[in-house]
Amino acid sequence: MAATRRIWCQHLKTRSFGLISCGRTNFEANITMMRILLFLATNAAVLVLISVVFQVLGIDGILAENQVDLDLQALLIMSAVIGFSGSFISLALSKFLAKRSMGVQVIEQPRNTTEQWLLSTVQRQAKEAGIAMPEVGVFNSPEPNAFATGMRRNSALVAVSTGLLNHMNSDEVEAVLGHEVSHVANGDMVTLALIQGVVNTFVIFLSRVIGHVVDRVVFKTERGYGPAYFITSIVAQIFLSILASMIVMWFSRRREFRADEGGAQLSSRQNMASALRALQRRSEHEDLPGEFAAFGISGSKAGGLKRLFMSHPPLEERIAALERNV
C-alpha cells in the first residue's frame, strides 16, 4: 500500500508541495471514505459477532431461565457507543494533549539550521509517503525519543526530543523521522483507535453481563441493582481491561516492525538499523507518558509477563528483522 502511494505521488504533476492536483484529491478522498467505512464496518461487526456468539451459546435462554432481565441488544449498542466514543475522543485530542503534556514546540519559522533541516527532511519524506506535511516539533527531554500522533494522516504531528538530536547523527535522525512518518502514512493512529474501540466494547459489555448475572442469580436482587452488581462490574472491568491491553499491545508491537521498514525505505536500511543500535546503547531511558508511548520510536526492556504489555518489540528483535529483510 505504501509503495503504491509513493508511485502514485511520483506521477502527480505538482510544482509546489502545497498544491494538490485533481488526481491526488480523488486519491485522498477515497482513502478517507475507506477509513469511514472501516470504522462503521468495525462497529457493525462487533455487534453482529457478539450477538451471534450469544445466540450460538444459548446465553439468551440461560438468562431467561434464571429470570435475568437483561436486554443484550441494548447493552451491545451502549457498549459499542461508549467503547468507540472514548477511543476516538482520545484520538481527536491526541495532538493537542501531546503539545501540552510533552511541551512540544512546533517549528513554524526555523530559528537555526537544525530546525530547517528537520522541516525539509520531514517534508521530503511526507511527499514520498503520499501524505500532507505534518507539523514538526521538538520537546525537551534528555532521552532520545520521538513520536507521531494526530487523528488524520494529513493533519499529524511528528516530534523529536532534544536528546535524540544530541545523541544521534543526521542519518540516524533521518531514519527515526522516516519511522514516524511511516506511522502516519500507514494510518497507525486510526488503526489502533479502532482496535481499542473493539476491545473497549467487549470489556464494557462482558463486565456488565457478569455483574448483572452475579447480582440476579447469586445475590437474588429482584428490583434495580444491588451493591453486588456495581462491585462485580468494576472488578470484572479491571480484569478484562488488563487482558484487553495485552491484545492492543500485541497489535502495537506488530505495527512497529512495519514502521521500521517504512523508515528504512524513506532513509536507508543501514540508517534505520544504526538508529535502533543508538537507542540500544542507551541501556536506560525514560518512556513517553501514557498513550504517546505506543507511537514513540523506542520501548522499554521487559521480560516474562511484562513483555505482554510492551508497546514496542525489543530493539534487538527489530534490528534482526531489518537485517533479515536485506
N, C-alpha and C positions, 0 to 999 in steps of 0.2 A: 504493500500500500504506500509506504513512504517513498519507495523508488518510483512508483507510478506518479506520485505527486511531483517529484523532482523533474521527471521527464516532461510532465505537463507544463511546469513553470518555465522550463528552458525554451519552450515553443511560444511563450507569450510575447507579444510584440509591445513591450512597455519600455520606454526610455527612462522612466523615473521609477524608483521603488515605491513612491507614494501613489502612483497611478495604478488603476486596476482595469484590466481590459474586460471586454464583454465575456470572453471565454472564461476568465477566472471568476467573474461574478457568478456565472452559472455553476461553475465547479463548487464554489464555496456555498452557494445556496443548496446544492444537492447534499453536501456534507452536513449542513445544518439540519436539513429535513431528515437525513438518515439518523441523526442523533435524537431528534424529537420522536421519530418513530421507534427508535430503540428504547427510549425512556418509557413511552406508552406501552410498547410490547412487553417490556420487563415487568411493569406493574400488572398488566393483564395476566402474564404467565405465572406470576407469583400467586395471584388469586385463584387461577384455574388449578395450578398444581396442588395447593393446599386443599382445595375443595375436592379434587379427585382422590387425594390420599385419604381424606376423612371418609369419603363415600366407600372406597375400597375396603378400608379397615372397619367400616361399620360404626364409626365413632358416634355419628348422629343417633343411631339406635341405642347404643350403650348409654349415652347421656339421657335419652328419653326414658329408658327402663329405670334409671336411678333418679328420675324426676329432677334432672339438672336442666333448668330452663335457660339455656344459653343459645343465643342467635349467632351461629357460627358465621353466616354470610355477612351480617352487620359487623361482627368483630373483625373479620378479614378485611373489610373495606376500611374500617377505622385504623387497623394496624398498618395497612399499606399507606394510608394518608399520613399518619404520624411518622412512620419509618422513612418514607421518601422525602417528606417535607423537611424533616430535621437534617437529612443528609444534604439536600440541595440548598437549604438556607445556609448551612455551614460552607458549602462550596461558593455560594454567591458572595459571602462575606470574607472569603479566604484572602483575597488580595488586600483588602482594607485592613484586616486583622494582622496580616504579615507585616505591612508597613508600620503599624502601630506597635505591635509586640516585639518585633525584631529591630525596630528603629532604622528601617531601610531608608536610605537617602537616594531617591530616584534621580538619575542623571538626566537633567533636561538640557542644560548647556554645559558641555565638558569644560572642566576647570584646569585640566592638565592632560598630558599625553596618554596617561594610563586610562583615564575615563574616555578619551577619544578612541583609543584602541578597543576598549570594551564595547562601545557603541557600534563601531564599524564591524567588529567581529560578529556580534550578535545579528546585526543587520544582514551580513552576508550569509550566515548560517540559516537565518529565518527565510531568506529568499530561496535558498537551496531546498529547504524543507517544505516550502509552499505555504508558509503562514505569514500573517502580518507581523510587522515589527513589534516585539514585546517591549514593555517598559523594562529598563535596565537599572538596577540599583546596587548599592553597596551597603552592607551593615557591619557595624563594629564588633568584631569577635576575634580573639587571638587564635582560635582554632580554624583550620582550613575546612570550609564548607560552602555549600551553595544550594539553592532550591529554586523551583519554579512553581507558580500557582496561578490561579485565575479560573473563572467559570467557563470562558470560551478560549479556544485556541488562537483566535485573532484579537484577544484582549487579555494577554497574560502578563505576568511579571517574572523576570529572571533576575535573581540577586546573588551576589557573591560576598563572602566575608573578607575583611581586611587581612585575616590570617591566611586565606587562600592566596591572595595576591602577594603576600610577603613570603610564603613558603614554597610557591611553585613558580616555574619558569613560564614564559609566554606560551610555549607549545602545550604544556600541561593544562594551563588555564583555558586555552582554546578548546581542548578536549572536554574539559568539565562543562564549559558553556555549551558545547555540542550535545553533551549528555542531557542537560536541562532543556535545551531547545527541542530535543527529540521527545522528551516527556510531553511538551506542549503539542508538538506535531502529531504525536500518537494519540492525543486526547486522553492521556492517563488520568487527569484530574476528574474528568466526567465519568470515565470508566470505573474508577474507584468509588465515586459517589453512587453510581448505580449498584455496584456490589454491596456497598454499605447500606443502601436503601433496602436491598433484598434481605440481608441478614437482620436489619432492624425490624423488618416486617415479621420475620419468623420469631424473633426474640419477644416482641410485644405480644404477638398472637398466642404463642405457646405458653408464655408466663401467665397470661390472663386465663387461659383454659385450665392450667394446672391449679391456679388459685381458686377458680370457680368450683372445680371438681372437689378439691380438698374442703372448701367451705360448705358445699352442699352435701357431699357424700360422707365425709369423715366427721365433721362437726354438726351436721344436720341443721344448718341455718335455713330457715324457710322463707324469710322475708328480708329483702335487702341484702347487704353484705356484712358479715361479721368480721372481727379482727383477723381471723384466720385467712380470709381472702387477701387482705392487704399485706399481711406478713409473708404469706406463701408466695404471692405475686412478686414482691420485692426480692425475696431470696432467689426465686426461680429466674427472675430477670437478670440478677447479678451473675448467677451461674451460667445462664445461656449466653450472656454478653461476653463472658470470658471465652467460651467455646467459639462464638461468632468471630471474635477478634483474631483467633487463630486462622480462620478461613480468609479474612481480609488480608492479614499479613502474608499468607501464602501467595495470594494474588500479587501483592505488592513486591515480594521478592522476585517473582517471575518477570514482572514488569521492568525490574532493574536491569536484567540481562539484555532486554530489548533496547533500553535506553543506552546502555554501554555500547551496543552495536551501532546505534544511531550516532553516538559521539565519535566512534571510530570512523564512520563514513563522512561525517562533517569535518573531521580533523584528519586523523590517521589512526590506524590500529596501534602503532607504536606510541603515539602521544597519549592515547586513552589508557593503555597499559601502564605507561610511565606515570600518569596522574594517579592511578589507583595504587601504584607502588609508593608514591609520595605520601598518600594517605596512610598506607600500611606502616610507613616508617614512623608516623606519629602514633605510637602504640596506645596512647590515651588521648581521647578527645571528647569534647562536650557535644552531646546530641542536640539537635534542634528541638524546640519545645513542641509538644502535642502533635497536632495534625500536620505540621510542616515537616516532621521527621521523615514521613513517607516519601516526600518529594525532594529530599536532600541528596547529596552526592555520596556521603559516607554513612556508615552504620556502625553500631556498637558491636563489640565482641560478645558472644554468648555461647553457652553450651547447654546440653541437657534439655530440660523442658523450656528454659528461657529462649532457646533457639526458635521455638514455635511462635514466639511473639516478636521476632525481629522483623523490622520493615525492610531491611536490606540483607542480601546474602553476605556471607563472609567475603572479605576482599580477596582472599586467595582463590576462592571459587570463581569470582568474577574475572580475575586475571587469567585463570586457567581456561575459562570459556572463551576469552578473546584470543588466546594463543591456539586453541583448538580450531578456531574458525579462520586461521591464517590461510 
